[in-house]
Amino acid sequence: MLDVMQIQEILPHRFPFLLIDRVTEIDAGKSIKAYKNITIGEQIFQGHFPGHPIYPGVMIIEGLAQAGGVLAFKSDESMDISTKVVYFTSIDETKFRSPVRPGDRLDYEIEVLKHRGSMWVMSAKAYVDGKLCCESKLSAMLVDK
């Protein structure tokens, strides 16, 4: 399990763009589970949408990608993470199933489909209260900063 301070040692993201509050499970090279608590205090709700706050799908995808980044970095403990960054190479087969609102806990579940060298392909799913709200196939690569 990783708390937000440990996550910040791995990822370069910071408030307001760090979209993981805690990692609950990691199986190096295979899978990760993490979550983000969605609160009405999120800056994004000032404009999306006033009077009807919905957490944007692009932010859900980014949170899933950040969880995937933690998985990639934690899968090779010998890697000097201070010299690397994770870049998206593709986002495919994405579906948004239900809206995410303030007060929800967004649970991220990532499974590795393929890993070769610096390339990663992952199945990414987000849930609220056990209900699938987003799914996607994410591809990324680790590159030098």
N, C-alpha and C positions, 0 to 999 in steps of 0.2 A: 504494500500500500504506500502511496506517495501523497503527501499533503501539498498545498499550493506553494509552499516555500521550496520544497524539493522539485516540484514541476518547473519552477522558475530557474532552477539550476540546469535544467535540461533544455528548455525552450527559450528562444529569445523574446517571445511575446510578453507584453506587460499590459496592465490596465490602460485602456478599456478593451484591449484586444486579446487578452489571455482568457480563453473560453473553456478552461477546465478548472474545476475547484478541487477535485481529488481523483486519484487513480485508486481503484479498489482491488483490481487483480491484474497481474501481468504474467503471461506464459511466454517467455522470451522467444522471439522468432515465430510465434503462433497467434497470440491473441492478447487483447487488453480490454478492460472494462474501466470506465471513468464516468464522471458526471459533472454537470453544471447546474447550480440552482439559479433559476430564472426569477429575478425580482423586478418589481415595478421601478426600481431605481436604475435600471439599465438605461444608459444614455440613448440607445436606439429607439426607445419607446417615445421619445419626444417627437419623433416624426413618423413612426411606423406602428400604429396609426393613432393619432390623438383621439381619445374617446373610445377606441377599440384596439387596445394593444395586442399585437401579434408579433412573436419573435420571428425575424426574417429567416427564410430557408437558407439563404447564403451564409448566415451566421451558424446555423446548425451544421452545414457542410464544413465550414471552417473549424468548428469544434471537433467534429469527427476527424478532420485532417490533423489537428493538433494532437489528438489522442494517438493517431497513427504515427505521428512523428516521435512521440514519447516511446512508443513500442519499438520503432526502428532504432532509436538511440540506445534504449535499454537492452536491445538484442545483441549488441556487440560492446561489452563492457571495456574492451581494449581501445575503443575509438576515442579520440580526443574531440569531444563534442564542442569544445570552444572554437574549433576551426571549421565546423560543418554547419550546414543549414539544409532543411528539407524543402524542396520545391515540388508543387503539383506538376504532373505531366498530363494528366487527364482526369476528368470527372465524367463518368458514364452511368447510364441506366438509373438515373436519379428519379426518385418518386417521393412526393410529399403526400402523406396519408391523412394527417390531421394537424390542426394548428397547435402551436405551443404558446402558452400564455403566462403572464406573471403569476408566480406561485408554484409553477411546475418545476419538477426536478427532471432534467433532461439526461437520461442514461445513455451513454455511448458504448457500443459493442463493436469491436473491430476484429476481423479474422484475416490472417494472411492467406491469400490465394496463391501468390507466387512471389519469390524473392530470389533475385539473381544479382550478385554484385551490389551495386548501389541502387538498383531498381526494386521497387516494392509495388505490388498490386494487392489491394485489400478490399474485402467486403465490409462495408460500414453501415451500421444501423443505429438509429436513435429511437428511444422509447420514452413515453411518459406514462407512469403507472402501469407498466407492462404492455402498453399498447404501442405498436409500431407507428411512428409518426414520420420517419424518413428513412430511406435506404438508398445506397449508392455504391458504385464501384469506383474506388479511388486509386490512381496510380501516382507515384511520386519517386523522386530520386534524391539521394544525399549528394550534395555538392560542396566543394570548398567555398568558404566565404569570400 
